[in-house]
């Protein structure tokens, strides 16, 4: 496939969008890759990384090696992902802490539109695809209800977290960052990136590379042999993930980081949502959310002493997020 410089620039921009999405617990970079038209090429390229590349390098030189690797595509995409992920992770942390309803509303609209665009790739609907859609939805919904684990920064754990999270990051609908939250590794990784702790970053990266090379082969095989069913499962994943991204939440239990003790939110504050309480006291480190549930905006206001649920702004940002997917899809359909 012959590409111009402008084509690779578009691929880097898609990588930036993927990195930004993966930095937010609840949003999947795989969804962005799918909508922007590069998902199958990404999976095929990653699954093609094997020992044959070294043989090509020895026999035919770097140029043939780079071409077989699809190196220009990978370089352009990874450049965008890495720059965006490292920089946006800090911005995402700030927005989630200080403007949670608004950031989640934008991504909620984005994911709703994603369901339509991924679902329309399914060519044939039958009992099998419907069952696959339901299974994918239930699996993703169940994952969003899992309580978070305590932070863990051991080397073996970080390696494992990297391998698991990267698999989620390339699955539309399953957020790698949210998997890190569930595993208790999100803060560990974000702190390591912030402090440039290269040892922890390297351990996580090695796990991610091994997980990515292994899982991409599974995905490639599924696309080659059961594309319709695989697309139905992925559509279900995206639909089921909406529970996590719903902007209005009621916190059920929290963890006090200094003691490691968990307690109902009522034992800590009169506010029903941890983020609201943390914003009131400007302390986002003492407590960590363990479990929560989605609630309606008015109930959110009631349990948080009449705090503004920002419904108008939320709806507006949902619409913006929804339209963003249309723009990405248009760009994806016009660029190779």
N, C-alpha and C positions, 0 to 999 in steps of 0.2 A: 504493500500500500504506500503510494507516494504522498507525502505530506509536505506542506509548506511551513515556513516559520510561524505564520499566523495560526495554522492549525495546532501547532504545539503550544502556542500561547493560549489558545482556547482550552486545551487539555490542562494546562497549568491552572487556569482559572477554575476549571471543574475540580481540580485537586484542592484548591483553596476552599471551595464550597464543601468538599468532602471532609477536609480537616476541621473546618469550623463546626460542621455537624457532629463529627465524632468527639469533639471537645465537650459537647453538652450531654450530660447523662439523660438519655431518653430519646435521642435522635441518632439515626444511623447514617454513616457515610456511605454505606452500601446502597441505601435508598437514593442518595444523590447520584451515585454512579449509574444506577439503573435508569433514573429519569433522564440523565444527561447523555445517555446513549453509549456509554463506554463499559458497561458492566461485564458483558460476555468477553470482550477483548481483554479486560483486566484479569478475569478468572483464567482465560486461556493462556495469557502471558505468564502469570504467576505459576500456573501448573506446569509450564514448560521449562521452569528452572530446575535443571537436573545435571547429572554428570556428563551427559552428552555435550553440554555447552563447553566443558573443559576439553573434550576431545576435539571439538570444532576449533577451539582456540589454538590447540597445539598443531593441528593439521593445516588449518586455513588462515590463521591469524586473527587479529583483534576485530577487523572489519566484519568478517563473516560471523564471528562470535557475537558482536554487538547487534548485527542484523537478526540472527536467530533468536536472540534474547528479546527483541523488540525494544532495544535499549532506549531509543529516543522517546518512545511513548512512556516507558517507566520513569525515565529521568524527569520528563516534563511533569508527569502526574505527581511523583513523590516530592519534587521540589515544592509544588503548591501545597500538598498535604502537610509536609513537615513545617513549613513556614507558618501556615495557618493554624495548625494544631498547637504549636508551641506558643504562639502569640495570642490566639483566641481563647486558650484555656484560662488565661488570666482574666480576660474580658468576660468570659462566660461565668467564671466564679463571682465576679463583681455583680453582673446582671442577675444571676440566680439569687444572690444574697440581698440585693437592694431593690430589684424590680422583678420578682419571681412571676407575678401574674402576667406581665407584659411579655417577657421572653418566652414563657411557656405558651402563651396565646399565639405568638408568631409561629412557633414550631408546630403547634396543634393544627393550624391552617395548612402548613406545609405538608404535614403527614396525611391529612384528609385528602388533599389533592393527589398525593402519591399513591393512595389506594386505587384511585381511578386509573392513573397512568400505568401502574404495574399490572392491574387487573385486565386492562384492555389488551395486553400482550398474550393472554390466554386465547388460543385459537378455537378450542373445542370445549364446551361445557357438558359434562356428564356427571354421573353419580360419583365417579372417582375424584374428579376435580373439586366437586362440592364438599366431599368428605375431607379432602386435603386442605381446603380453605378453612373448614371448621376446626380441624386439628391444629393448623397453624395459628389460628386466632386464639384458641384455648391455651396453647402452649405459651404464646407471647403474653397473654393476659396473666397466666399463672406466674410467669417470671417477674412481671411488674408488681406482684403482690408479695414477693419474697422479702423478708426482713433483711436489712443490711447487717453484715458481720463487723466485728471490731477491726480497727486498723491493724495491719500486720506488715512488717517490713523485712522479714527474713528473706534470704537470697532464694531459697527453694520456692517460697510462696510467691515472690515477685516473678520468678521464671514461669511458674504455673499460671499466674494471673495474666501474664503477657500472652501465653499460648491460647488461653480461653478467650480473652477479650478481643484478640485480633480476629478470631473466627466470627465473633459477633459483629465486629466492625465491617466485615465484608458481606454480611447478610442484611438485605433490605428489611427494615422494621425492627431489628434487634440492635440496640445501642451498645457498642463496646464500652463506652464510658459508664453506662448504667450497670453493666456487668461488673466493672471495676468497683462501683459503689456497693453493689451487693456483696462482692468479695471482701470489701474493706480496704481496697488498694487504691482507690481514686485519690484520696488525700495524700497518701504516701507518694504516688507518682507525681501529683501536682507540686508537692513540696520539693521533690527531687528536681523537677524541671525548673522550679523557681530558684533553687539553691545551686543549680548546675552540679548536682551530685552524679557525676558520670558513672560511678560504679553501679548505682541502683538503676540508672537509665540503661546502661549496657546490659545488665542482667534481664531487665524487662524486655529489651529489644531482641535479645537472643531467643527468649521464649516466644516472642511475637513472630519472629522469622520462621522458627520451626513449626509453629502452629499454622502460620499462613501457607507455607509450602505444602503441608500435609492436607489441610482442609480444602485448599483450592482444587486439588485433584479430585476430591469427593464431589465438589460442586460441578466441576467440568464434566465428570461422568454422569451426574444427574441431569445436566442440561442436554447432554448428547443422547441419553436414553429415555428420560422421562421429563421432557421440557415442560409440557403442559401441567403435569402434576407438581413439578418443582415451582413453577410460577404461581400456582394456586396456593401452595404452602407459604411462599414468600409474601403473597398478597395478604394471607391470613396473619402472618407475623406483623405486618404493618398495621393492620386493623386492630389486632390485640394490643399493640403497643400504645394505642391512644390513651389507655387508662393511666399510664405513667406520665403522659404529657399534658393531661387535663390541668388547666391552670389553678383550679381551686381545690385545695387539699385540707384535710383535717388530720393532724398528727395524732397517732395513737400511743406510741412509746418512743422514748428517747434514751440515749446513753450519755452519761457524764464521763467525759474523757479522762479526767484526773483519777477517778476511782474505778472506772470500768463497770459501774452499776447501771442497770436499766430500770426505768420507772415510767408509769403512765404520765402523759404530758400534764395532767391535772396536779401531779405532785410537784411540778416545777413552776407553773405559771397559770394564771387565769385565762390566758390566751389559748385558743384551740389549735393554732398552727405555729409550729416552732419558728418558721421564718419570720412571722409577724413579731413574735416575742424577741427574737434576736435583733430584728431591725429596731425595735423600741429601745433596747439597751445597748445597741451597737456592739454586740459581742457574738461573733459567729464561730467561736472556737470551743467554748466550754461544753456545749451539748451537740450531739449528733443525732439526726433522725434515724430511727430504727424501722418503724413501720408507720404507714399512713393510709388514708383512703380518700377517694374522690368525693366531693360534695358539690351541691349546687351553689351558685354565687351568693344567694341570699342567706343560706345556711352558713356559708363561710363568714359572712359579715356578722351574723348572730354570735357565732362561737368566738369571734375575735373582737368583742366589745364594740360592735358597730363600725369597724374599719371599712373603708371604701373598697368594694370588690372590683372597682374599675371596669365595669361591664362594657361601657362604650368604647374605651380604649382597647379592651381585650378583643371585642368583635372586630374593630378596625384592623388590628394587627393579625387576627386570624385571616381576614380577607387578603391582607398584604402577603402573608405566608402562602395562602392558596394561589395567588396570582404569580408568586415567585416560581412555583413549580411549572406553571405554564410557560414562563420565560425560559427556564432551564430546558424544558422539553423542546421548545422551538429551537434553541441553540444546539441541543443535542441532535436534532433531526437535520440540521443544515451543515454540521461540521463532521468530517470523517473521524 
